[in-house]
Amino acid sequence: MSKHKLIIVGGGRMGTALLSGFIEANLVDQEQLAVVEPDHIQKLKLSESFPSVKVLDVVDDCETLILSVKPNVATDVIDQINSFNCSIDRIISIMAGITCEYLASRLKNKTAIIRSMPNTPSMVNKGMIAVTKGPGATSKDLTYAIKLLSAVGKVVEVDQSQMDVITAISGSGPAYVFYLTEALTKAGIRLGLDDELASTLAKQTVIGSGILMEKTGEEPLDLRLAVTSKGGTTQAAIEQLDRDNVNDLFFNAVQAAANRSKELGDILK
């Protein structure tokens, strides 16, 4: 039996986003794709949404394996790969905190390893994805990984030493934007707006601002200054944010996330 072209381990939100992106971009024929997913309900959803894609119980031989699971599941997946003596040409890991060297040290068979950090906007092909080349990986492996992941967003090549900070900024970053949207909504409600109106105002403001940055290509600072009239309402708000040291708060939050990313890798050493 020939190898699968590509197997995604983990059929959750990110795994499904990648699967959809690859199919939409016609990068891999659906019949050459497979997903490993142990959860029965999720398996049924995958079979209904992607009838031509095989849904497997365990890892099989393949050219490319994408590890789309939580970091605490990493050891179990690697043990499964070793137990079945799987022949895998390359592994692309999207697990936070797990280094290429850790994967290489645990795998019985030599495999090219690429580490990647996508984020949830990949679900709508607007992701931010960082990749780095690990042990055994060639420039050809990296080029292939970038081609694949470009189906769901913008890809940048980085040094692995930067991955914990990248995880904290772009990996976790969408949650910060959603948190901001929540905060704007709550502020509107506290100041007298009804829930639905406050929510609509906050959501569309965030959506529109993101599109504005993308379409104009201008820096956030310049766009902010364009809205901030001297002595106006926006200036009053920004000055209050500065008095509350919001920049420091964001730095502390990103640092905490980066530290946790490193801890996740250290736990498995």
N, C-alpha and C positions, 0 to 999 in steps of 0.2 A: 504494500500500500504506500502511495506517495505521501510526502509530507503535506500538511496543511500549509497554505501560504502564510496565514496569519491567525494567531489565536490570542484572544483577549481574556485574561484571567480576571474575573470580576465583572458581573453584568449590572452593576449599580448605575447611578446617574452619570458618572464620568465615563465608565466603560461603554455605556449605551451612547453617550455623546460622541465618543470616538468612532464607534461602529457606524453610526448614522453619517458622520462626516466622511469616513472612508468610502462608504457606499455612494453617497451623493456626489463625491468628487471622482467616482469611477476609478479609484486607485487600486482596488482589489475586487475581483469577481466575488459575488456573494457566496457562490458555491465553494470558494476556496477559503472562506472565513469560518471561524468557530469561536464560541464563547464558552468558557468554563464557569459555571454558576451552580453552587450547591443548593441554593434556596429554591424550593419547589414553586412557590408563587412567582418569583422573579423569572424562573425558567419558562413558565407558561406565558408570561408577558413577552419575553424575548421571542419565543416561538410564534406568537401571534403577530408581533410587530415586524419580525424578520424571518418569514417562513423558509427562505432559502439558506439561512445561516444555521450551521449545526450548533446545537447546544450540548456541551459535553459535561460529564460528571467529574472527569479528571483531566489533567494535562496530557497532551499527546505530542508526537514529533511535529515540528513546524520550522519554517524558515525564520519567522519573527514571532516572539512572544511578548505581549504587553502586560506588565504586572499592574493591574488597576485595582489594587486591594489596599486595605488599611495597613499601616506599618506593623501592627501587632499580629498580622496574619502572615507576614513575610516568611518567617521560619517554617510554618506549616506548608506553604506553597513550595519552598525550596526543597523541603524533605520529600514532598510528593514528586517533584521533578527528578530528584536523585533516586528515589525508590523505583520509579518506572524507567530509569535510565534513558530519559528522553533525549533525543537528538534535536538540539535547538541551535540554529545558526547565530541568532542575536536576540538579546533581551532588551526591551525598552521599559524601564521602570518609571512609574509616575508616583512612587511612594515617598511621602515626606520624610526627610531625615535619614533615609537608608542610603548609605554610600555605595558607589560602584565596587569599591574594594571589599565591602562586607559581602555583597552578593557573590563576587568572584571567589572569595575564600570559602564560601559554603557550598558552591556548586561543584558536583563531582566531575562533570564533563566541561571542557573548556568552551566557553561561549563569549561572544562579543557582547559587551554591556554598555548601554547608553542610559544615562539618568536624565529624567525630564521632570519638569514641574508645570503642568497646565493649571488653568483655573476654571471655575464653573461657567463663565461666559462662553467656553468652548461648546456648551450645549446649544448655542445659537450661532456657532461659527465666528464668534468674536473673542475668542480666547487669547490669553497672553501665555506663551509657552517658552520656557527656558530649557535648553538641552546642553549636556556636557558629555564628552567622550570618556568612557571608562576602559578598564583592562580588556585587551583583546580586540577592541573596536578600531576599525580602520576609517579613513576619510570616507570611503564608500558607504560604510555602515552609518556614519553620521549623516551623510547626504540623504540616504534613504529615510532615516528617522525624521529629518527635517521636512522632507517631501510629504511623508505621511501626516505628521502633526500640523503641517501648514493647511491641511484640509479643514481644521477647526479654529484657526486663528493665526496670529502673528508669532513667528518663532525667532528666538535669538540664541546664538551660541554663547555660552559663558564658561567660566572656570568653576570647577566643582566647589572650590573654597567659598564661592559666592552664593551657593544654593540655599543655605539656611536663611540668609537675608532675603533672597528672592522669594522663598517660600512665604516669608513674613509679609512681603509687600504685595506681590501679584497673586500668590497662591491663596493667602488669607484675605487679600485686599477687597474682593467683592463683598465680604461680610462687613467690612468697615463702611462701605458705601451704603449697604442696606441698613446698617445701624444708624448712619446719618439720616437716611430717609425716615426711619422710625422716629428719630429724635425731632426732625422737622414736623412730622405729623403730630406728635405729642404736644409740641409747642403750640401748634395751631389750635389744637383742641383746648389746651389750658387757657388760651387767649380768646376763647369764645366761638370758634368755628365748630360745625358739626363734624363727626368722624369721617364721613364720606368725602366731604369737601376738603378737609385737611389732608386726607390721604391722597386724593387726586392731585392737589396742588404740589405736594411734596414729590410724589412719584414722577409726574410729568416734568417737573423742574430738574430732577436728577437725570432723567432720560434725555431731555433736550440739551442739557449742559454737556453730557457725554458726546452726543452727536455733534454739537457745536465745536468741541475740541477736535474731534476727528475730521470734520469737514473743512475747518479753517486751517488746521495745522498750527495754530498759534499756541504759545506757551500758556499754561494755566495762570501764571502771574499776570501776563498781559490781558488775558480775558477778564480776570478779576478786577484789575485796575480800570478796565473799560466800563465796568458796572459801578465802580466806586466813585461817585461824584463827591467833590469836596463839600463837607458839611451836610451830606445827605444821609439817608436812612442806612444805606449799605456801609458807609464809613462808620456809623455809630455801632453797627453790629460787629464789624471787623475789629474795631478798637476794644470792644468788650471781649471778644475772643482772645485778643492779644493780652488783655489784662488777666484773663483766666489761664494764660500760658497753654493754649491749645496745641501749639507746635510741640511743646515738651510732652504733653499728654500723648500725642500721636507717636512721638519718638519712643516713649516708654512702652507703648502698646506694641509697636513693631519690634522693639528689642525683646520684649517678653515672648513674642511669637517666634522670633529667630532662635532664642535660647531653648524654647521647647522643641523646635525642629532638631537642634543639635542633640538634645536629651533623648529624643526618640531613637536616634542612631546609636547613641552611647549605651542605651539600655540593652541593645542586642550584641554589644561587643563582648 
